[in-house]
Amino acid sequence: MGRKASKPVCHAVVRISGIPVQQFKLKDISQNGTCFLVAENSAILRNLAVGQEIEIQFRFPDTNHSAVFHRSEIMHITRVPQGSYEGHCLVGVRILSQLKIT
């Protein structure tokens, strides 16, 4: 029996003032927002808070979408207690607007 093609992995490139740009796996993508996975021991997690606005660039491997940043608000930071993502947190964001390129 042949292998099934795996789902392409989509990423969030997160830009926060004063912290190097970092890339995370996206989960639960919808029109209004998404979640991305962050390791519990990641330095960036200590710099994130519910209600904080951040800039996110979404990268989808099978599309030709231009890579623009979106202003987004952190809606929740939820620890994953078990399963394949144990030791990570889901950071849920709501997309507020697309940032203008200047």
N, C-alpha and C positions, 0 to 999 in steps of 0.2 A: 504494500500500500504506500502511496506517495505522501510526502509531507504537505501539510496545509501552509499556505502563505501566511506569514504572521502579519498582524495589524501594524501599520506604520506607527512609529512612536512620534508623537507631537511634543513640542517643548515650549516652555515659557522662559524667555530671557528677561530676567528681573533687574531693573536698574533702580537703586536707592542711593540718594545723595551720601557720599562719604564711604561707600562700600563698593568693592569691585563688582562689575556685572557678573551675574551667575545664571546658569541654565538649569532648569528643573523639568521633570516629566509632567505633562498635563494629564489630568483625569477629569471625568464628568464634564465635558465641554458642552455648553449651551449657548444660546444667542446672547444672553445677558451676563454670562460669567463663566467661570471655570474654577477648578481646584488644581493646585500643583503640589507635588510631594517634596518635602524637605526632611532631611535626616534630623533626628532629635538632637544630635550633638553638633549640628551645623552652626557656625558663628552667625550666619545671617538670621537664624531663627531668634536669636537674642535681640535683634534689631527690628523685629516685626511686631506689630500690635493691631488688634481689632480696631477698625476705624481709621487706620493709617492709609494715606494715599501713596501708591507706588506706580512706577511705570513698567509696563509689560509689553514685550514683543512676542507675538505668537508665531511659531515656526511649524509649518505643516509640510512634511517631506514630499508629498505627491501633488502639490499645487504650485502655481506660479504667482501666488499672492505676494505683493510687495511687502517687505518687512518693515512695518511701521509700528511705533510704540503707541500704547493705549494707556490713558490715565485710568487707574483702577483703585477701588477701595477694598481693603481686607475686611471680609464679613465674618470670618471665623478662622480659628486655628485649632484643629482637632487632632489629638493624639490617636494614632492607630494602635490599639492594644494587642492585636494578634493578627495572624495571617501572613501573607507574603510581603506586606508592607509594615510589619511590626518594626518598631524602632524609628518610625517616621511620623511626621505630622502632615495632615492635609490642610493646606492654606487656601481657603475659599475666597475668591474675589468677585466683585461686581464691576463690570466695565462701565466707566463713566463717560469717556469720550476718546476719540482718536486724536493724538497730538499732531499738530501742524508741523510740517518740516520747514525749517527756516534756513 
